Amino acid sequence: MPEGDSAGGLERDIAARTDVYFNRTRKVVQRFGDKRVTYAVFLRRPVIAAPRLMLDWLRQVGIARGSVFDIDVVNKEGSWTGAGEPIVYIGGSFADLSDLETILLQKLGPACVAAHNAYQMSLALPKVSFLAMEARHCAGAEMQEMMAYAASVGSEAARREGAVGFIGNANDGTAHYFGADAGRGTMPHALIGYAGSTVRAAEMFHETFPHEGLTVLVDYFGREISDGIAVCRRFPELAAAGQLAVRLDTHGGRFLEGLDPAESYAVLERRAPGAIRRYRSETELRYLVGTGVSAAAIWKMREVLDNAGFPRVRIIASSGFNVDKCRVMADTRAPIDTVGTGSFIPDLWGETYATADIVEYDGVPMVKVGREFLLRRNGDRKRGG
């Protein structure tokens, strides 16, 4: 959200983007007398707490308004938080808080759900590194910032449990969330079309960036196997040094080169026979032996690379790697080195809706009927934020 270059700009932005009934509530309170209130902020589903962007903005508003907000972070950043459990209590002037609810909730809910998705994905494939590629699926810069932040929070939570997690992202602007100065990536499909062949695109990239590792998309011409091996033979030194990777991004409209339903089943019978017997849904079956970047496709690529004498060439998999797909890949022990994905972005946007309720007026506990679970318990004050 554009927040203006001054306190006046910030106030205009809040007034324009907040729900009108909150703006009117502020005017009523300013007319009839302020009270000190405490809000409980929560989500209705389990999440990984990711409140930093919300709290940073709240502090900015407090400075602009000359108001001190009492922030009690009950569930710190990166902690698992149950459904209906307050993430943070926010106390302060009702006149200064009443019109902030809309924007505060926007900055909290999606980040927490996306963080939970990134956490689950990282734990499902704990030995695999992830690259955040969410930017192209975001509705503008603020969402891009939020989703990158969320992936870093969820990843860090999984890393504390032994997972590799997200090692970076695909653009410079949000790379700092992953402790990096710049984003990662080599080429899109457009460069291969421009070059006229997969090998020529790899040559062009390597000539332009000779000190970068080389990751080559191999699905443009529908010849993942043929073009993948051709690139390896063109760059044998990089292949032997582990500095070459093939990226599988085959779309869902066709099989990887050389595969069909029968051959896909055969690959998994060789490599992960138990998985094909455990599938529980049509979606899982598609992830196993269907079109696109299936478990069978990844195993097939690994077999071909190894048999051709390129065991150190890495496989980067992309295309729809959400939580469920990662779990299926884990079940097959798919030989993935890195997953490139933006599919930690929440699918069901209704799950991202955060809620805030006032639970105290001038120190007196009070909340609407049915939300008594939000009231502070004795000893519930955890200073933070």
C-alpha positions in Angstrom: 0.0 0.0 0.0 1.4 3.5 -0.7 1.7 5.0 2.7 2.5 8.6 1.8 5.6 10.8 2.3 4.3 12.5 5.4 1.9 12.0 8.4 -0.7 13.8 6.3 -0.2 11.4 3.4 -0.4 8.4 5.8 -3.7 9.7 7.3 -5.2 10.2 3.9 -4.2 6.7 2.9 -5.7 5.2 6.0 -8.9 7.1 5.5 -9.2 6.1 1.9 -8.5 2.4 2.4 -10.2 1.6 5.6 -13.9 0.6 5.9 -16.1 3.6 6.3 -17.7 2.4 9.5 -14.4 2.4 11.2 -13.7 6.0 10.1 -17.1 7.0 11.5 -16.5 5.2 14.7 -13.3 7.2 15.2 -15.2 10.5 14.8 -17.9 9.3 17.3 -15.2 8.4 19.8 -13.4 11.7 19.3 -16.7 13.6 19.9 -17.9 11.6 23.0 -14.6 10.8 24.7 -11.8 8.4 24.3 -11.2 5.1 26.1 -8.3 2.8 26.3 -9.0 -0.5 24.6 -7.3 -3.7 24.0 -7.7 -5.7 20.7 -7.1 -9.4 20.3 -6.1 -10.3 16.8 -6.5 -13.9 15.6 -7.2 -16.3 12.7 -9.8 -19.0 12.5 -7.4 -21.7 11.3 -4.0 -22.9 12.5 -1.1 -20.8 11.1 2.5 -19.9 11.6 2.5 -16.5 13.2 3.9 -13.8 10.9 3.0 -10.5 12.4 6.1 -8.3 11.6 4.7 -6.4 8.6 1.5 -5.6 10.5 3.4 -4.5 13.6 5.9 -2.4 11.7 3.0 -0.5 10.0 1.2 -0.1 13.4 4.3 1.5 14.9 4.6 3.8 12.0 1.1 5.0 12.5 1.7 5.4 16.3 4.7 7.6 15.6 2.7 9.7 13.1 -0.2 10.1 15.6 2.0 10.7 18.6 0.3 7.7 20.2 1.9 4.8 22.2 0.5 1.4 21.5 0.9 -1.4 24.0 1.8 -4.5 21.9 1.8 -7.9 23.5 2.9 -10.6 21.1 1.4 -13.8 22.5 2.7 -16.0 19.7 6.0 -14.8 18.4 7.0 -14.8 14.8 7.5 -18.3 13.5 5.5 -20.1 16.2 2.7 -22.4 15.5 -0.6 -20.8 16.5 -3.9 -22.6 16.9 -7.2 -21.7 15.4 -8.8 -18.8 17.4 -5.7 -18.3 19.4 -4.7 -14.6 19.7 -1.4 -13.8 17.9 -1.1 -10.4 19.5 -3.0 -8.1 21.8 -2.9 -4.4 20.9 -3.7 -1.7 23.5 -4.1 2.0 23.2 -6.4 4.9 22.5 -9.6 3.8 20.9 -9.6 7.0 18.8 -6.2 6.2 17.4 -6.9 2.4 16.9 -10.5 2.3 15.7 -9.8 3.1 12.1 -6.7 0.8 11.7 -8.4 -2.6 11.8 -9.0 -3.0 8.1 -5.4 -2.5 7.2 -4.0 -4.3 10.2 -5.9 -7.5 9.2 -4.9 -7.2 5.6 -1.2 -7.3 6.7 -1.6 -10.3 9.0 -3.8 -13.0 7.7 -2.4 -13.8 4.3 1.2 -13.8 5.6 0.3 -16.2 8.4 -1.4 -18.7 6.1 1.4 -18.5 3.5 4.0 -19.0 6.2 2.2 -22.1 7.3 2.2 -23.4 3.8 5.9 -22.8 3.4 6.5 -24.5 6.7 4.6 -27.6 5.7 6.3 -27.8 2.3 9.7 -27.5 3.8 9.0 -30.2 6.3 7.5 -32.5 3.7 10.8 -32.4 1.8 13.3 -31.7 4.5 16.4 -32.5 2.4 15.3 -30.4 -0.5 16.1 -26.7 -0.9 13.3 -24.4 -2.0 13.4 -21.2 -4.1 10.5 -18.8 -3.7 9.0 -17.9 -7.1 5.8 -16.2 -5.9 6.3 -12.7 -7.4 4.6 -13.4 -10.8 1.5 -14.7 -9.1 1.1 -11.7 -6.7 -1.4 -8.9 -7.1 1.1 -6.1 -6.9 4.1 -5.1 -4.9 2.6 -5.2 -1.4 1.4 -8.8 -1.9 4.8 -9.7 -3.3 6.5 -8.3 -0.2 4.1 -10.1 2.1 4.4 -13.5 0.4 8.2 -13.4 0.3 8.3 -12.4 4.0 5.9 -15.3 4.8 8.0 -17.9 3.0 11.0 -16.8 5.0 9.1 -17.1 8.3 7.7 -20.5 7.5 11.0 -21.7 6.2 12.8 -20.6 9.3 10.3 -22.4 11.5 10.9 -25.6 9.4 14.7 -25.1 9.6 14.5 -25.2 13.4 13.1 -28.7 12.9 15.9 -29.8 10.6 14.7 -28.9 7.2 16.7 -27.1 4.5 13.8 -24.8 3.7 13.9 -21.8 1.4 17.4 -20.8 0.4 16.4 -17.7 -1.6 13.9 -16.2 -4.0 13.7 -15.1 -7.6 13.9 -11.3 -7.4 16.2 -8.7 -5.8 13.6 -6.6 -4.1 12.7 -9.2 -1.4 15.9 -11.2 -1.3 16.7 -9.6 2.0 14.1 -11.8 3.7 16.3 -14.8 2.9 19.5 -13.2 4.0 20.7 -12.4 0.5 21.6 -9.4 -1.5 20.0 -10.6 -4.8 17.5 -13.0 -6.2 18.4 -16.2 -8.0 17.6 -17.6 -11.4 19.0 -18.1 -14.9 16.5 -18.1 -17.8 12.8 -18.1 -18.7 11.3 -20.0 -21.6 11.4 -16.8 -23.6 15.2 -16.9 -23.8 15.1 -20.4 -25.3 12.6 -19.2 -27.9 14.9 -16.3 -28.6 18.0 -18.5 -28.9 16.2 -21.0 -31.1 17.5 -24.1 -29.2 18.0 -25.1 -25.6 21.7 -25.6 -26.0 22.2 -22.2 -27.6 20.3 -20.5 -24.8 22.6 -22.2 -22.3 25.6 -21.1 -24.3 24.4 -17.5 -24.4 23.7 -17.4 -20.7 27.1 -19.0 -19.8 28.9 -16.5 -22.1 27.1 -13.6 -20.4 27.4 -14.9 -16.8 30.4 -17.2 -16.9 30.8 -17.3 -13.1 27.2 -18.2 -12.4 25.9 -21.8 -11.9 23.9 -22.8 -14.9 20.3 -24.0 -14.6 18.6 -24.8 -18.0 14.9 -25.2 -18.7 14.5 -28.3 -20.8 10.8 -28.5 -21.7 10.4 -25.7 -24.3 10.6 -28.0 -27.3 9.1 -31.0 -25.5 12.5 -32.7 -25.5 13.4 -32.7 -21.8 15.5 -35.9 -22.1 17.2 -35.1 -25.4 17.9 -31.4 -24.7 18.9 -32.1 -21.1 21.5 -34.6 -22.2 22.6 -32.3 -25.0 23.3 -29.5 -22.5 25.2 -31.8 -20.3 27.4 -32.9 -23.2 28.0 -29.3 -24.2 29.1 -28.4 -20.6 30.8 -31.5 -19.3 33.0 -29.6 -16.9 30.1 -27.8 -15.2 28.2 -31.1 -15.1 31.1 -32.9 -13.4 31.5 -30.0 -10.9 27.9 -30.1 -9.9 27.4 -26.6 -11.3 24.8 -27.6 -13.9 21.1 -28.2 -13.3 18.2 -29.1 -15.5 14.8 -27.5 -14.5 11.7 -29.6 -15.2 8.7 -27.3 -15.8 6.6 -29.5 -18.1 3.1 -28.2 -18.2 0.1 -30.3 -17.3 -1.0 -30.8 -20.9 1.5 -33.4 -21.8 4.0 -36.0 -20.5 7.7 -35.6 -20.2 9.5 -36.8 -23.3 9.4 -40.6 -23.4 6.7 -41.0 -20.9 3.1 -42.1 -21.2 0.8 -43.7 -18.6 2.3 -47.1 -18.9 5.9 -46.0 -18.8 5.1 -43.7 -15.9 3.8 -46.6 -13.9 6.8 -48.7 -14.9 9.2 -46.0 -13.6 7.5 -45.9 -10.2 7.4 -49.7 -10.0 11.2 -49.6 -10.4 11.8 -46.7 -8.0 8.9 -46.3 -5.5 6.5 -49.2 -5.9 4.9 -48.6 -2.5 3.8 -45.1 -3.4 1.7 -46.1 -6.4 -0.2 -48.5 -4.1 -0.8 -45.9 -1.4 -2.4 -43.0 -3.5 -5.7 -41.8 -2.1 -7.1 -39.4 -4.7 -7.1 -38.6 -8.4 -5.0 -35.5 -7.6 -2.3 -37.7 -5.9 -2.4 -40.1 -8.8 -1.7 -37.2 -11.2 1.2 -36.1 -9.1 2.6 -39.6 -9.2 2.2 -40.7 -12.9 0.2 -38.0 -14.7 1.2 -35.3 -17.1 3.4 -32.4 -16.1 6.2 -32.7 -13.5 5.2 -35.9 -11.9 7.2 -38.1 -9.6 7.7 -40.5 -12.5 9.0 -37.7 -14.6 11.6 -36.7 -12.0 12.7 -40.3 -11.5 12.9 -40.8 -15.3 15.1 -37.7 -15.6 17.4 -38.9 -12.8 17.7 -42.4 -14.4 18.7 -40.9 -17.8 21.2 -38.5 -16.3 22.9 -41.2 -14.3 23.0 -43.7 -17.1 24.5 -41.0 -19.4 27.3 -40.4 -16.9 26.0 -37.2 -15.3 25.3 -38.2 -11.7 26.2 -34.7 -10.4 23.8 -32.8 -12.6 21.1 -31.5 -10.3 17.3 -31.6 -10.9 15.2 -28.5 -10.1 11.5 -29.1 -10.2 8.8 -26.5 -10.6 5.2 -26.3 -11.7 2.5 -26.4 -9.1 4.5 -27.6 -6.1 2.1 -26.9 -3.3 1.9 -28.7 0.1 0.1 -31.7 -1.3 2.4 -32.2 -4.2 5.4 -31.9 -1.9 4.0 -34.7 0.3 3.5 -37.0 -2.7 7.1 -36.3 -3.8 8.3 -37.2 -0.3 6.3 -40.5 -0.4 8.1 -41.5 -3.7 11.5 -40.2 -2.4 11.7 -38.2 -5.7 15.3 -37.2 -6.4 14.7 -33.5 -6.3 17.6 -31.1 -5.4 15.6 -27.9 -5.4 11.9 -26.9 -5.8 11.1 -23.6 -7.4 7.6 -22.6 -6.3 5.2 -19.8 -5.5 2.5 -22.2 -4.5 2.7 -21.4 -0.8 0.4 -18.5 -1.8 -2.9 -19.4 -0.2 -5.4 -21.2 -2.4 -8.5 -20.5 -0.3 -8.3 -16.8 0.3 -11.2 -17.0 2.8 -8.8 -18.9 5.1 -6.6 -15.8 5.3 -9.1 -13.5 6.9 -7.8 -12.4 10.2 -10.2 -10.9 12.8 -9.8 -8.4 15.6 -12.1 -8.0 18.6 -11.8 -5.5 21.5 -11.5 -7.5 24.7 -11.1 -4.6 27.3 -12.5 -1.1 27.6 -10.6 1.0 30.2 -9.2 -2.2 31.7 -12.6 -3.8 32.1 -12.9 -7.2 30.2 -15.7 -7.1 27.7 -16.1 -8.9 24.4 -19.0 -9.8 22.1 -20.9 -13.0 23.0 -19.2 -16.0 21.6 -15.7 -14.6 21.6 -15.0 -15.0 25.3 -12.1 -17.3 24.5 -10.2 -14.2 23.5 -10.2 -12.7 27.0 -6.9 -12.5 28.6 -6.2 -15.3 31.1 -4.2 -14.6 34.3 -0.6 -14.5 33.4 -1.3 -14.2 29.8 0.7 -11.1 29.2 3.8 -11.9 27.2 5.7 -8.8 26.5 7.1 -8.6 23.0 7.0 -6.9 19.6 
